[in-house]
Structure formats: C-alpha cells, structure tokens
C-alpha cells in the first residue's frame, strides 16, 4: 500500500513530500490562472494574457524539470494498451 505513495514520485526522482510540494505549487498556479480567465471573461480588458502565460510557464517548468530524467511508463497505462 505504501508503494502507491512513493512509486510515481520516485519515477520522477522526487520524494513523496517533494512531489506533493510540486503538485501543490502547480495546482495553486493553475487556480490563479483559472481565476484570471474568469475575470477576463467578465471584463475582457483585464487579465489579457494571464491564462495563456500561466499555461506556458507551467509547461516550461514541467518540461525543464523533467528533462534528462528517465521516463518510466506508468504501470496503469501499460495495462490499458
């Protein structure tokens, strides 16, 4: 059972707590970006690029942080194929 908490973080060279911190960080940035999108929907002159800037920034962080690390296929996905 404990392996469920450690297998995936280990596959990206992180501990459980490091992975949780990264996930929370990404989640908070996504919440802020989504809020900006809602504000932009109501007031089109506000938050003109915040949503797309957030997506670009998070994508860059994830790709940069994972570059050079061996990618191990997720066992759940392998069983679907």
N, C-alpha and C positions, 0 to 999 in steps of 0.2 A: 504494500500500500504506500509506503514512504517513497518508493521509486516514482510514483506519479508526480511527486513534488520536486524531484531532482533530475529526472531523465531529460526533459526538454531544456531546462536551464543549462545543464551540463553540455548539451549538444551545441549550444552557442557560447560555450566557455564562460559561464556565469554560475554563481551560487544561486540558491533559491532567493535569498534576500536581495542580491544584486539584480536578479531578473524581475523581482517584484517591484523594486525601485524604478527600473527602466520602464516597466509596463505602466506603473502609476504616472510616471513622467509623461509618457506618450499619451495616456488617457487624459491627463489634465490639459495638455496642449490641444488635443482633439476637442475637448469640451469648450475650450476658449475659442477655437476656430469655428466650431459649430454655432456658438453664441453669436460670433461676429457675422456669420452667414444669415442668421435670423434677423439681426439688426439691419443688415444690408437689404434684406427682403422688405422690411418695413420702411426703411429710409435709404433709398438707393444711392444717395450721395455720401453715405457713411460706409466705412469699412470696405472700401472698393476692392482691395486685393488681399485682405487678411485671410480669408478662407483658402485661397489658392497658395498664398505664401506659407501658410501653416502646413498644407499638404506637401508642398515642395520641400520645406525644411525637415519635416518628419521623414520623408522618403530619403533625403540625403543622409540624415543621421542614421537611419536603419541600414542603408546600403554601406555607408562608410564604416560603421561599427562592425558589420558582419563581413566586410571584405577581408579576404585572407584566412578566414576561419573555415575549417572543413564543414561542409554542409552534410548532415546526416539525414537521410529521409525519415520522416515521421512514420513510425510503425503503423499508426492508424490509417494513414494514407496508402501505405503499401498494401494493406489488406483489402482496400477498396478496388484496386486495379485488377 
